[in-house]
Amino acid sequence: MKTIVIFSPPTWSPMLFRRAARFHPARLVIPAVAFALLAPSIAAADRRAFTRTYEYMTMPKGETEVELYTTQSRATFDDSSPQKFVFQLELEHGITERWDVSLYHVFEQTTGAGTMTDPGQPLHLSELKLRTRYRFAERGELAVDPEAYLEAVKSFGASEYEAEAKAIVARDFGLVTVAANPVFAVKFGSDVVETEVEVGWAAGVTYEVSPALKLGAETWGGFDLDAPGDAAASAGPALSWAPSQSLWIATTVGFGLNDQADSFSVRGLIGLHL
């Protein structure tokens, strides 16, 4: 004797129908966004918490990353204020576990003052930069983490060169990281009327809300050694988000602290770990 089992579709009761009618996909948006921001992730090797301040890190040996910088700034908040756009394309590679090198192509565009004498410039190649970094120890081995940063810059279409040396010092305090970058730069060349020496700084503090999200603030600025009273200084909040192992995003909104600095600027970085 055979047993026959018959499956019938579920019967929708009025209560079940009302519950289904109340469901809407939009209810999943907030939990999905929260999960994307706060879920643990392993960031790319050179993830940045700031856009102006460098932390204690280098690309691991044999690994490569592409970084895209976009910076928009305006001298003042007036409608007629000159504005500037800078785009940087960086290719970074780890030579050893503590030493890396990078090549930048820098493009600029400016509006100028809108006058015959200052009409601004269209987007153009501005300069090439070669940068290298070296870490002297592993993170946390010393009282502070020290790193050396050297950069050579060649302006496009002109005999203008710049050499920059930067010290990167940082310290972790649990989920908080503090970093500072004193800067020394020299500009020279046949098209430079007089050799220029500039001293600057960048410093920031960031808090790890989750492995994927960091919130903080930074300050930066500089001045010519011949005119220290004309120092430009800026500061603002910084955010860093790493949604996956191969992608990270950082941005800083800057506000000028004096008349020598741009009144407003926004810089965004995108890192793609190859």
GIWO-V628724 format. One record per pair of residues at least 6 apart in sequence whose ideal C-beta (glycine too) atoms are under 8 Angstrom apart, sorted by the first residue. I is the first residue (numbers start at 1). J is the second residue. If there is no record, write none. Layout:
i=(I I)
j=(J J)
This chain:
i=(36 36 37 37 37 37 38 38 38 38 39 39 40 40 40 41 41 41 41 41 41 42 42 42 43 43 43 43 43 44 44 44 44 44 44 44 44 44 45 45 45 45 45 45 45 46 46 46 46 46 46 46 46 46 47 47 47 47 47 47 48 48 48 48 48 48 48 49 49 49 49 49 49 49 49 49 50 50 50 50 50 50 50 50 50 50 51 51 51 51 51 51 51 51 51 52 52 52 52 52 52 52 53 53 53 53 53 53 53 53 54 54 54 54 54 54 54 54 55 55 55 55 56 56 56 56 56 56 56 56 56 57 57 58 58 58 58 58 58 58 58 58 59 59 59 59 59 60 60 61 61 61 61 62 63 63 63 63 64 64 64 64 64 64 65 65 65 65 65 65 65 66 66 66 66 66 66 66 67 67 67 67 67 67 67 67 68 68 68 68 68 68 68 69 69 69 69 69 69 69 69 70 70 70 70 70 70 71 71 71 71 71 71 71 71 71 72 72 72 72 72 72 73 73 73 73 73 73 73 74 74 74 74 74 74 74 74 75 75 75 75 75 76 77 77 80 80 81 82 82 82 82 82 82 83 83 84 84 84 84 84 85 85 85 85 86 86 86 86 86 87 87 87 87 88 88 88 88 89 89 89 90 90 90 91 91 92 92 92 93 93 93 94 95 98 98 98 99 99 99 99 100 100 101 101 101 102 102 102 102 103 103 103 103 104 104 104 104 105 105 106 106 106 106 106 107 107 107 107 108 108 108 108 109 109 109 109 109 110 110 111 112 112 112 112 113 114 124 125 126 126 127 127 127 127 128 128 128 129 129 129 129 130 130 131 131 131 131 132 132 132 133 133 133 133 133 134 134 135 135 135 136 136 136 136 137 137 139 139 140 143 144 144 144 145 145 145 145 145 146 146 146 147 147 147 147 148 148 148 148 149 149 149 149 149 149 150 150 150 150 151 151 151 151 151 152 152 152 152 153 153 153 153 154 154 155 155 155 155 158 158 159 159 159 159 160 160 160 160 160 161 161 161 162 162 162 162 163 163 163 164 164 164 164 165 165 165 166 166 166 166 167 167 168 168 168 169 169 169 170 170 170 170 171 171 175 175 176 176 176 176 177 177 177 177 178 178 178 179 179 179 180 180 180 181 181 181 182 182 182 183 183 183 183 183 183 184 184 184 184 185 185 185 185 185 186 186 186 186 187 187 187 187 188 188 196 197 197 197 198 198 198 198 199 199 199 199 200 200 200 200 201 201 201 201 202 202 202 203 203 203 204 204 204 204 204 205 205 205 206 206 206 206 206 207 207 207 208 209 211 212 212 212 213 213 213 213 214 214 214 215 215 215 215 216 216 216 216 217 217 217 217 218 218 218 218 219 219 219 219 220 220 220 220 221 221 221 221 221 221 222 222 223 223 223 223 224 230 231 231 232 232 232 232 232 233 233 233 233 233 234 234 234 234 234 234 234 235 235 235 236 236 236 236 236 237 237 238 238 238 239 239 239 240 240 240 241 241 241 242 242 243 245 246 246 246 247 247 247 247 248 248 249 249 249 249 250 250 250 251 251 251 251 252 252 253 253 254 254 254 254 254 255 255 256 256 256)
j=(212 243 210 212 213 241 209 210 212 213 210 212 210 211 212 211 212 242 243 244 245 211 242 245 211 212 242 245 248 65 242 245 246 247 248 271 272 273 57 59 60 63 65 94 273 57 58 59 65 67 92 100 271 273 57 240 242 248 250 271 54 55 240 248 250 269 271 55 177 204 206 214 216 238 240 250 179 202 204 206 216 218 238 240 250 252 69 218 238 250 251 252 267 268 269 202 204 218 220 252 254 267 179 180 181 202 203 204 218 220 133 147 149 166 168 179 181 202 168 170 177 179 135 139 145 146 147 168 169 170 179 135 139 94 97 98 99 100 133 134 135 147 65 92 93 94 100 94 97 94 95 96 97 94 93 94 273 274 91 92 93 94 273 274 91 92 93 271 272 273 274 89 90 91 92 271 272 274 88 89 90 92 269 270 271 272 87 88 89 90 269 270 272 86 87 88 89 90 267 268 269 85 86 87 88 267 268 84 85 86 87 88 265 266 267 268 83 84 85 86 265 266 83 84 254 262 264 265 266 81 82 83 84 262 263 264 265 81 82 83 262 263 263 263 264 113 114 263 110 111 112 113 118 120 110 111 108 109 110 111 262 108 109 110 123 106 107 108 109 126 106 107 108 123 104 105 106 107 104 105 107 102 103 104 102 103 100 101 102 100 101 102 100 101 134 135 136 132 133 134 135 132 133 130 131 132 129 130 131 132 128 129 130 131 128 129 130 131 125 128 125 126 127 128 129 123 124 125 126 121 123 124 126 120 121 122 123 124 120 121 120 118 119 120 121 120 120 156 156 155 156 153 154 155 156 153 154 156 151 152 153 154 151 152 149 150 151 152 149 150 151 147 148 149 150 168 147 148 145 146 147 142 146 147 148 145 146 145 172 172 171 169 170 171 168 169 170 171 172 167 168 169 167 168 169 170 165 166 167 168 164 165 166 167 168 181 163 164 165 166 162 163 164 165 166 161 162 163 164 161 162 163 164 160 161 161 162 189 191 189 191 189 190 191 192 187 188 189 191 192 187 188 189 185 186 187 188 185 186 188 183 184 185 186 183 184 185 181 182 183 184 181 182 179 180 181 179 180 181 177 178 179 180 177 178 207 208 205 206 207 208 205 206 208 216 203 204 205 203 204 205 201 202 203 201 202 203 199 200 201 198 199 200 201 202 222 197 198 199 200 197 198 199 200 222 195 196 197 198 195 196 197 198 195 196 224 224 225 226 222 223 224 225 222 223 225 228 220 221 222 223 219 220 221 222 218 219 220 218 219 220 216 217 218 219 238 216 217 218 214 215 216 238 240 214 215 216 214 215 242 241 242 243 239 240 241 242 239 240 241 237 238 239 240 237 238 239 240 235 236 237 238 235 236 238 252 233 234 235 257 233 234 235 254 231 232 233 234 257 261 231 232 229 230 231 232 230 260 258 260 256 258 260 261 262 256 257 258 260 261 254 255 256 257 261 262 265 254 255 257 252 253 254 255 265 252 253 250 251 252 250 251 252 248 249 250 248 249 250 248 249 249 273 272 273 274 270 271 272 273 270 271 268 269 270 271 268 269 271 266 267 268 269 266 267 265 266 262 264 265 266 267 263 264 262 263 264)
